[in-house]
Amino acid sequence: MKFVAITACPTGVAHTYMAAEQLLKFAKKLGHEIKVETQGAMGIENELTEKDIAAADAAILAVDIMIEKEERFDNIPKIRASVQEAIKNPEAVFARQPKN
Amino acid sequence: MSLEYSFICPLKNGIHARPANALELIAAKYSSNVSLRNERNARIANVKSVLSMISADFKLNDSCKLIVNGDDENAAYDTVVAYLKNGFAESDEQLPPVCAEEISIPPSLKIEKQDYCTGTVVVKGLSIAKAAILNNLFTANIPSVFIGKDEELAKFKKAVDSLKSKIADSLTNKAKTERKILEAHLSIVSDPELAEKVTESIRASMNAGNAILNASSYFADTLKNTQSELIQQRIFDIQDVCTGLIEQIYGAVQKKDILVEPCICVAQNLTPNQFLNLDRRFIKGLVLSHGSSTSHTIILARSFGIPTIVGVEHAQTIIRTGQEIILDSNIGIVILRQSESVKRYYLLEQRKLNNRKKQYAKFVQTPALTSDGRQIEVAANIVSSQEADLVFNNGAQAIGLFRTEMLYMSNDAIPSEDQQFEIYKKAAIAAAQKSVIIRTLDIGGDKELQCLNLEPEANPFLGYRAVRIYPEFEKIITAQLTAIIRASAFGAVKMLIPMVSSLDEIVWVKRKIIEIQNHLLEQNINFNNNMPIGIMIEVPSTIFILDQLCNEADFFSIGTNDLAQYVFAVDRENKKIAKLADNLQPAFLRVLKTIVQQIHARGKWVGMCGEMAGQIEAMPLLVGLGLDEISLGCDNIPLVKAAIHSLSFEKCSRILDSAINCTSSQEVRSLLAANQNTPDFAIIDTDLIVTDSDSLNKEEAVKQAVDLLFAAARTDKPQLIEREVWNREAVYSTSLGYGFAIPHCKSAYAKANSICLIKFKNPIRWNPQEEDAVKILIMLVVKQDDSAGTHMQVFSKLARKIMHSDFRNFLLSNDDAGVILKFLKESLEIK
């Protein structure tokens, strides 16, 4: 499958990036394609374009806070998870059924 | 017939003085015997005697039986039972919390509210020792004469009556809590059991005084055995009352506080005199229930580096003599009971402070220079020649203020010329050609000197003090001036004259000096003919005649405490207004700038002594002023030198110019905070890596990590960062699994972005529900205002790396800090 994902934690110092790394690592392991945007203390990095989102099968929102530009995902099936889940149990996150 | 009523004691602290007092007041209205039986220990107490009731040790949930018999037993029973049912349970209200302001207990200090009390910090530090309640250790001067039973009894009765009315008189105008204590005293004075005990002893041919002492120790012994801390505290009330009674009979009891071992002194207040009469070697700390931060006792405490807090209400009643207490005047608390975890916390605190000291050690013997090469001499304030060696060892470049009045105050007699000469000479020799500024006698204001017999004044700070009294006490001052002039032959001695307000005064002193010098010449006694003579700038009038004063004086020293007091018309002893005399008010900064400019324009030297000279936060302003010297308490010297090294004179002058144009001291503080200058710290360094930590739990682990930042001078407020880490941890745990936890925070108190790495000897269980214990803690601390985000790439790279087992395994399997540092630098691409 083809995923886009966003990670964002309260301080934006550590967990945002750990979750992003974990999603990248497990996507590879599970044979998925993924692009991960981080919204941390440095702002938005590796930003998802409309093209990225349109090309994806589902979006993973591993976020503990309100994120910026959430409307981009209005028309794509979504998997919602906490940052914690993405770090501690990424396989379960990928296994979840995306919802509109 | 007697009436009985059974009930369960509902009071959390048992029947201590206050509930007992309430019951006593009710029972006393009736002639019947009213007693209370404690079924637990079978003791029977007389309800009309507070002492009897508290001796019976009623505790929470004890079964109690009220027994009433006598003529009016029905009425008495009804009233007392009604009170027991309604109101008694509420008679136990706790003392109101005192001074709750800004005391923040770090999460790693696990302590219950009732185990400590708080106060206002005046001298920071940490001390663990036995407590000694001053003014309480009295040796009564009771004659052994016994006049006769009736006469002694009459003496006692008279003493009871007069003490009663004395206490009753003082009840008015007292705050609620103080009134309650006085009321408790009043009930002790009138207590029938006390009277009985004293009477018994007098009947056995003991005189009234000894009978009272005897009763005092009898009740103290009885109460010691009760299990309630609160009741044990009553011992002091009883001792107070008994002292009061003895004073009524024999006049003022000679109170003499003698320290025989290291201890933390606890008192209501201490005069400089009382303080100086204590054996200084044994004073490990000072806890005062009154006292302002600038009183002279406090200045003395600061000078000796004695940890001190003030405003600890009822300190003398809460703390017992001989009790082991911890005075933590970094936080502002006195700990009354120490659990194992509290002891452990203070072990870690000691370790932290020792590590921090090492950090500043390199500044001890280097001269203070700004980064752009401007010198500012950092000198020390002392009050005795014994301190001279101490201050030079701690990096003082001179003695900027030798306060001499303490020599006069610590002795009953005025020190002779020769005695003083020896003292000044000793300081001059210790200074080895570094300058020693000796200030002549500054008596008056809050510094009384009994032997001068000065009349009490309504406004002592505006009164007859310092240089103003010299002409009247010419003999005394001549002795001092002579001693200083003679000492000038042995080192770089300078003389400083306090409280000058007009030209006449300095002219008078200088004429006196010439007289003395001529006299010494005749006797062939050596002295330095060119000994510099300086003026304290503390009276505002001098600022307007600096041109004239510069013709008379060789140097000047700004006394900021008095100057601020006179500039703002604020009595610094008055708690309600003390804040108005803020050194950082733009008005005051303008005053200082004017002074320094005018003096420098005439080519003269100007330094600063007084509180402000030791304020680290004000350092950019002091450097910006272009002062030639600052003189401060010995302890802060390395810290101040380090601060000066990190500042540039050019930038500081600009900060000063901005500060002068601020509209409030608060704005000045923000300006200083925004311009905080810190040396360039690497994001990680070997001093932030510990590979053999003995932390026992996660709170200790975080404390240890934050303490590393403190020891490395990356923060001055480790406890606030600790709190921020725990605030973040409360959102959700930062334990990752794999044996790693990464607590982190953004903090305004961090001077540098930092990564700390700690490996534990024994893995730490981070969360109760998690099996996986933490072996490595990596703490990330990000500067709050780091808008540039200099190190964010490093932090995010670290976070990503941690998700990979090869990265984790390297850290788990290597124990050398150098190897770990190199590995982190490479993998995180830190240059």
Boltz contact constraints between the chains, C-beta under 6 A:
constraints:
  - contact:
      token1: [A, 10]
      token2: [B, 731]
      max_distance: 6.0
  - contact:
      token1: [A, 11]
      token2: [B, 728]
      max_distance: 6.0
  - contact:
      token1: [A, 13]
      token2: [B, 744]
      max_distance: 6.0
  - contact:
      token1: [A, 13]
      token2: [B, 780]
      max_distance: 6.0
  - contact:
      token1: [A, 13]
      token2: [B, 782]
      max_distance: 6.0
  - contact:
      token1: [A, 13]
      token2: [B, 795]
      max_distance: 6.0
  - contact:
      token1: [A, 14]
      token2: [B, 742]
      max_distance: 6.0
  - contact:
      token1: [A, 14]
      token2: [B, 744]
      max_distance: 6.0
  - contact:
      token1: [A, 14]
      token2: [B, 799]
      max_distance: 6.0
  - contact:
      token1: [A, 17]
      token2: [B, 796]
      max_distance: 6.0
  - contact:
      token1: [A, 17]
      token2: [B, 799]
      max_distance: 6.0
  - contact:
      token1: [A, 17]
      token2: [B, 800]
      max_distance: 6.0
  - contact:
      token1: [A, 18]
      token2: [B, 799]
      max_distance: 6.0
  - contact:
      token1: [A, 18]
      token2: [B, 803]
      max_distance: 6.0
  - contact:
      token1: [A, 21]
      token2: [B, 800]
      max_distance: 6.0
  - contact:
      token1: [A, 21]
      token2: [B, 803]
      max_distance: 6.0
  - contact:
      token1: [A, 22]
      token2: [B, 803]
      max_distance: 6.0
  - contact:
      token1: [A, 41]
      token2: [B, 792]
      max_distance: 6.0
  - contact:
      token1: [A, 42]
      token2: [B, 789]
      max_distance: 6.0
  - contact:
      token1: [A, 42]
      token2: [B, 792]
      max_distance: 6.0
  - contact:
      token1: [A, 84]
      token2: [B, 732]
      max_distance: 6.0
